[in-house]
Amino acid sequence: MATEIQKKAQDTLALVEEVNAVVLPEPAEVNAIVPMSEAKGALSKEIKSRIAELDMSDTQSIVSFGSAAQAELQVISQSMLQGVRNKDVGPAGDSLRGIVTTIRGFSVSELDVRRERTWWEKLLGRAAPFAKFTAKFEQVQGQIDRITESLLDHEHTLLKDIKSLDMLYEKTLAFYDELALYIAAGEEKLHVLDTKDIPALEKKVEKAAEKDKVMRAQELRDLRAARDDLERRVHDLKLTRQVTMQSLPSIRLVQENDKSLVTKINSTLVNTVPLWETQLAQAVTIQRSAEAAAAVRDANDLTNELLTANAKNLRDSNKIIRQEMERGVFDIEAVKQANADLIGTIEESLQIADEGKAKRASAEIELKKMEAELRDTLAAAKARKTGTGDTAGTAVPQ
């Protein structure tokens, strides 16, 4: 791990100890809503000031009754959500995204990176194998530094979240207590309406002149409707207070988890990463030793192969050389065959000569015979005096 990153990890340790040392206040008793009749001193003044916020003739005043208590809480929540994307809030972000995409007309499945990819997307999606291929050739120290930097970023983010959760918890607790005051104020106002204002207005309706009776009756209906609106609003405030009460331990749980993660990350940076480096250094040495042993083994295998091959080649070549050395200039079989062929040639030559002599002698006899026959034939033709004999006879030698 780089010296700079190690120093950052050590410096962050003080912040981790600081956030772990913070003790958040516990909420008051769940049903600790003090009615106006039991409130004293400053509490009574607080309830009265909230009753003064109500204007029964203004519907907006009734609907927004108690909303001011949530202003600071909303500011903190908005600041925590600033820059956060749907993917960072898990299932809640998925639900929110589903609503938005439905409104916009998009298909959520088309935007979901966890869905099954199409054939074309699988064909083009070569990022993961390429990333693995690239990581194979990166320096180990650089990879460790990137991991530690990422862990430091997560640690700083979690530390900010823990401090934000501290403020959120405090403001939520204050909102919880503030809701008790608004509920007490609302119930007191309802009590006054039920016991004083509405009965008094009912008497006015009964005593009103005939021409004013309709107007007074309408005022009574409006007051009763406003009273019902206030009752519903107080009920909503009670529900909100209950939900707020439930969110307090949730905030604490998330915060404790974040603290545990921060502590674990810091321990990883300070203790585990140096151990990684030691183990990786050993792994490098072991790998190099294994590669050296493999090279020695390959060299020995090559030597054995050369020895075996050379011995076999020597044997084969020696056999050929010795055989050639022990042979004569001419093989007896070749001489014998040549001699037999020569004798056969001579005999064939003599035989052919004898046959030729005999054929010539026979041909000579035949020639003499044919000559005699020709001469006799010509002589006989001359004796007949046909005229052709003279001409023909002149061609025959005497």
VOGU-3710 file (C-alpha; in Angstrom, 3 decimals, decimal comma):
1> mateiqkkaq> 0,000/0,000/0,000  1,277/3,460/-0,923  2,596/5,602/1,943  0,116/8,380/1,177  -2,866/6,017/1,317  -1,563/4,439/4,525  -1,295/7,890/6,102  -4,871/8,708/5,057  -6,065/5,472/6,628  -4,286/6,326/9,882
11> dtlalveevn> -5,722/9,852/9,879  -9,228/8,514/9,307  -8,915/6,350/12,400  -9,409/9,441/14,598  -12,651/10,270/12,766  -13,855/6,704/13,210  -13,237/6,882/16,940  -15,009/10,253/17,059  -18,219/9,021/15,423  -18,213/5,877/17,536
21> avvlpepaev> -18,016/7,994/20,682  -21,226/9,915/19,880  -24,165/8,882/22,091  -27,592/9,811/20,749  -30,414/10,759/23,135  -33,250/8,327/23,705  -36,828/9,309/22,799  -39,382/10,022/25,475  -42,125/7,594/26,391  -44,218/6,567/23,391
31> naivpmseak> -47,521/8,027/24,601  -46,075/11,008/26,440  -48,595/13,519/25,059  -49,394/15,936/27,868  -52,909/17,414/27,540  -53,438/21,132/28,003  -55,167/20,561/31,318  -52,006/18,980/32,749  -49,448/21,188/31,055  -47,660/23,753/33,175
41> galskeiksr> -45,237/26,586/32,706  -43,279/26,581/29,462  -45,090/23,504/28,140  -48,438/25,234/28,501  -47,131/28,259/26,612  -45,814/26,035/23,820  -49,214/24,366/23,400  -51,015/27,715/23,395  -48,678/29,129/20,764  -49,529/26,213/18,502
51> iaeldmsdtq> -53,252/26,628/19,133  -52,825/30,216/17,981  -51,629/28,918/14,587  -55,135/27,576/13,937  -57,709/29,650/12,086  -60,926/27,640/11,872  -62,192/29,842/9,068  -59,126/29,049/6,915  -59,034/25,498/5,528  -55,359/25,825/4,604
61> sivsfgsaaq> -54,538/26,629/8,236  -56,149/23,348/9,310  -54,607/21,216/6,536  -51,074/22,534/7,168  -51,401/22,362/10,952  -48,148/20,820/12,301  -46,299/20,833/8,964  -43,902/23,542/10,125  -42,427/21,067/12,626  -41,085/18,983/9,730
71> aelqvisqsm> -39,292/21,807/7,939  -35,829/21,239/9,424  -36,192/17,485/9,104  -37,062/17,874/5,432  -34,023/20,083/4,810  -31,677/17,414/6,214  -33,372/14,629/4,257  -33,139/16,619/1,029  -29,459/17,356/1,603  -28,791/13,652/2,156
81> lqgvrnkdvg> -30,634/12,752/-1,067  -28,862/15,423/-3,092  -26,907/13,714/-5,877  -28,094/10,233/-4,896  -29,250/8,024/-7,766  -31,931/5,364/-7,738  -29,317/2,610/-7,901  -27,844/3,812/-4,590  -30,997/3,224/-2,545  -31,681/-0,399/-3,485
91> pagdslrgiv> -35,264/-1,703/-3,669  -36,687/1,698/-2,720  -34,928/3,191/-5,717  -36,287/0,390/-7,928  -39,834/1,196/-6,826  -39,353/4,908/-7,426  -37,808/4,234/-10,808  -40,728/1,962/-11,709  -43,198/4,741/-10,975  -41,254/7,338/-12,952
101> ttirgfsvse> -40,676/5,088/-15,969  -44,343/4,099/-15,990  -45,321/7,760/-16,073  -42,822/8,487/-18,830  -43,930/5,462/-20,840  -40,702/3,462/-20,682  -40,392/-0,238/-19,923  -38,573/-0,888/-16,659  -37,227/-4,202/-17,971  -35,474/-2,393/-20,814
111> ldvrrertww> -33,628/-0,222/-18,307  -32,787/-3,040/-15,872  -29,126/-4,011/-16,105  -29,838/-7,269/-14,258  -32,250/-8,579/-16,913  -31,333/-11,360/-19,334  -29,415/-9,860/-22,229  -30,460/-10,350/-25,833  -28,371/-12,293/-28,326  -27,125/-9,072/-29,883
121> ekllgraapf> -26,227/-7,601/-26,495  -24,366/-10,785/-25,581  -22,526/-10,596/-28,904  -21,390/-7,030/-28,243  -20,987/-7,360/-24,481  -17,284/-8,124/-24,372  -16,454/-5,744/-21,508  -16,138/-8,342/-18,745  -13,732/-10,729/-20,565  -11,735/-7,765/-21,843
131> akftakfeqv> -11,544/-6,319/-18,321  -10,249/-9,666/-17,030  -7,706/-9,794/-19,836  -6,535/-6,253/-19,095  -6,332/-6,861/-15,326  -4,041/-9,827/-15,973  -1,308/-7,485/-17,196  -1,728/-4,728/-14,596  0,780/-4,271/-11,799  -0,263/-5,844/-8,499
141> qgqidrites> 0,751/-2,807/-6,446  -1,373/-0,546/-8,636  -4,365/-2,818/-8,171  -3,922/-2,817/-4,388  -3,660/0,981/-4,382  -6,895/1,248/-6,385  -8,654/-1,089/-3,946  -7,461/0,905/-0,939  -8,463/4,189/-2,589  -11,927/2,777/-3,234
151> lldhehtllk> -12,171/1,619/0,391  -11,095/5,074/1,565  -13,794/6,680/-0,575  -16,403/4,348/0,919  -15,096/5,104/4,388  -15,338/8,871/3,909  -18,834/8,531/2,436  -19,969/6,413/5,392  -18,459/8,892/7,857  -20,452/11,682/6,212
161> diksldmlye> -23,554/9,509/6,323  -23,043/8,794/10,022  -22,808/12,500/10,835  -25,847/13,213/8,658  -27,710/10,425/10,429  -26,794/12,001/13,768  -28,450/15,228/12,660  -31,354/13,342/11,110  -31,895/11,434/14,342  -31,802/14,583/16,437
171> ktlafydela> -34,195/16,435/14,141  -36,475/13,395/13,929  -36,537/13,206/17,721  -37,296/16,931/17,897  -40,035/16,433/15,301  -41,403/13,579/17,383  -41,574/15,817/20,479  -42,975/18,683/18,421  -45,758/16,459/17,122  -46,765/15,794/20,731
181> lyiaageekl> -47,237/19,529/21,222  -49,308/19,879/18,038  -51,423/16,877/18,962  -52,035/18,313/22,417  -52,878/21,684/20,865  -55,232/20,072/18,337  -57,014/18,015/20,996  -57,387/21,086/23,194  -58,821/23,032/20,270  -61,274/20,199/19,564
191> hvldtkdipa> -62,276/20,181/23,206  -62,927/23,932/23,104  -64,919/23,564/19,873  -67,022/20,715/21,250  -67,685/22,272/24,643  -67,811/25,988/23,876  -67,667/27,249/20,304  -70,102/24,854/18,626  -72,707/24,870/21,475  -72,518/28,657/21,566
201> lekkvekaae> -73,072/28,872/17,823  -75,955/26,400/18,076  -77,675/28,706/20,582  -77,133/31,635/18,246  -78,819/29,702/15,463  -81,797/28,950/17,691  -82,102/32,578/18,808  -81,430/34,133/15,409  -84,176/35,910/13,545  -85,780/34,064/10,660
211> kdkvmraqel> -83,970/36,129/8,073  -80,560/35,424/9,727  -81,231/31,768/10,588  -79,962/30,423/7,269  -76,735/32,411/7,552  -76,147/31,300/11,128  -76,891/27,674/10,220  -74,335/27,855/7,424  -71,750/29,211/9,848  -72,540/26,301/12,167
221> rdlraarddl> -72,098/23,776/9,344  -68,822/25,405/8,330  -67,559/25,290/11,898  -68,549/21,654/12,291  -66,851/20,803/8,954  -63,717/22,653/10,063  -63,882/20,799/13,372  -64,036/17,445/11,514  -61,122/18,497/9,304  -59,126/19,349/12,413
231> errvhdlklt> -59,997/16,008/13,983  -58,754/14,181/10,878  -55,630/16,306/10,872  -54,935/15,476/14,523  -55,433/11,807/13,730  -52,930/12,096/10,874  -50,484/13,774/13,244  -50,860/10,868/15,662  -50,140/8,396/12,848  -47,185/10,486/11,747
241> rqvtmqslps> -45,855/10,523/15,295  -46,118/6,751/15,475  -44,264/6,330/12,186  -41,671/8,831/13,357  -41,238/6,806/16,518  -40,612/3,718/14,395  -38,078/5,524/12,217  -35,889/6,424/15,209  -34,617/2,876/15,852  -34,305/2,382/12,088
251> irlvqendks> -31,985/5,380/11,889  -30,018/4,034/14,844  -29,744/0,603/13,222  -28,509/2,018/9,920  -26,080/4,216/11,774  -24,718/1,335/13,839  -24,270/-0,709/10,667  -22,409/2,187/9,060  -20,194/2,513/12,132  -19,409/-1,192/12,006
261> lvtkinstlv> -18,587/-0,943/8,307  -16,362/2,082/8,862  -14,514/0,269/11,647  -14,130/-2,810/9,449  -12,909/-0,792/6,474  -10,387/1,045/8,613  -9,179/-2,246/10,076  -8,851/-3,605/6,546  -6,817/-0,596/5,453  -4,563/-0,547/8,514
271> ntvplwetql> -4,154/-4,288/9,133  -5,471/-6,441/6,297  -3,988/-4,682/3,265  -0,394/-4,887/4,598  -1,075/-8,589/5,209  -2,247/-8,875/1,589  1,022/-7,378/0,434  3,035/-9,815/2,559  1,056/-12,785/1,252  1,288/-11,549/-2,330
281> aqavtiqrsa> 5,051/-11,085/-1,947  5,256/-14,697/-0,775  3,059/-15,738/-3,671  5,440/-13,989/-6,075  8,422/-15,835/-4,604  6,574/-19,158/-4,685  5,495/-18,579/-8,278  9,011/-17,653/-9,347  10,390/-20,750/-7,600  7,813/-22,884/-9,353
291> eaaaavrdan> 8,692/-21,313/-12,707  12,417/-21,882/-12,041  11,743/-25,505/-11,093  9,683/-25,924/-14,246  12,547/-24,479/-16,302  15,032/-26,873/-14,663  12,646/-29,763/-15,280  12,286/-28,774/-18,926  16,093/-28,539/-19,247  16,529/-31,985/-17,710
301> dltnelltan> 13,809/-33,387/-19,954  15,555/-31,853/-22,969  18,887/-33,335/-21,884  17,330/-36,774/-21,506  15,616/-36,451/-24,871  18,920/-35,406/-26,503  20,817/-38,282/-24,884  18,209/-40,817/-25,962  17,945/-39,392/-29,468  21,725/-39,157/-29,918
311> aknlrdsnki> 22,238/-42,732/-28,697  19,624/-44,018/-31,109  21,019/-41,959/-33,989  24,572/-43,184/-33,179  23,434/-46,779/-33,215  21,614/-46,391/-36,505  24,431/-44,500/-38,214  27,098/-46,860/-36,836  25,201/-49,824/-38,229  25,022/-48,238/-41,643
321> irqemergvf> 28,695/-47,194/-41,612  29,966/-50,597/-40,439  27,892/-52,377/-43,012  29,326/-50,195/-45,747  32,831/-50,623/-44,412  32,594/-54,431/-44,446  31,247/-54,544/-48,002  33,664/-55,073/-50,930  34,068/-52,706/-53,779  31,629/-54,890/-55,686
331> dieavkqana> 29,076/-57,208/-54,198  29,607/-60,845/-55,273  25,945/-61,070/-56,077  26,274/-58,085/-58,408  29,401/-59,584/-60,078  27,741/-62,979/-60,414  24,620/-61,387/-61,904  26,715/-59,282/-64,261  28,708/-62,359/-65,339  25,543/-64,362/-65,938
341> dligtieesl> 24,070/-61,488/-67,919  27,291/-61,231/-69,955  27,309/-64,948/-70,740  23,643/-64,781/-71,634  24,387/-61,827/-73,908  27,215/-63,664/-75,672  25,154/-66,790/-76,094  22,219/-64,773/-77,416  24,587/-62,986/-79,819  25,988/-66,324/-81,121
351> qiadegkakr> 22,535/-67,773/-81,384  21,269/-64,745/-83,275  24,361/-64,905/-85,571  23,792/-68,616/-86,281  20,146/-67,991/-86,942  21,026/-65,122/-89,243  23,586/-67,262/-91,154  21,060/-70,055/-91,532  18,413/-67,641/-92,751  20,813/-66,110/-95,283
361> asaeielkkm> 21,797/-69,558/-96,586  18,164/-70,514/-96,864  17,388/-67,206/-98,538  20,226/-67,728/-101,014  18,838/-71,143/-101,997  15,428/-69,620/-102,387  16,792/-66,796/-104,461  18,573/-69,268/-106,810  15,424/-71,311/-107,048  13,321/-68,259/-107,839
371> eaelrdtlaa> 15,885/-67,079/-110,394  15,835/-70,483/-112,127  12,098/-70,536/-112,178  11,996/-67,048/-113,659  14,564/-67,920/-116,322  12,676/-71,066/-117,312  9,451/-69,158/-117,548  10,977/-66,467/-119,770  12,609/-69,069/-121,980  9,314/-70,822/-122,476
381> akarktgtgd> 7,650/-67,560/-123,382  10,324/-66,817/-126,049  9,881/-70,221/-127,602  6,207/-69,524/-128,231  7,052/-66,354/-130,201  4,203/-64,377/-128,847  6,131/-61,141/-129,210  6,146/-60,618/-125,583  8,937/-62,980/-125,013  11,464/-60,850/-126,813
391> tagtavpq> 10,611/-57,877/-124,848  10,435/-59,781/-121,616  13,529/-61,828/-122,385  15,626/-58,811/-122,877  15,164/-58,006/-119,201  16,574/-61,319/-118,022  20,338/-61,701/-117,844  21,910/-64,534/-119,946
//
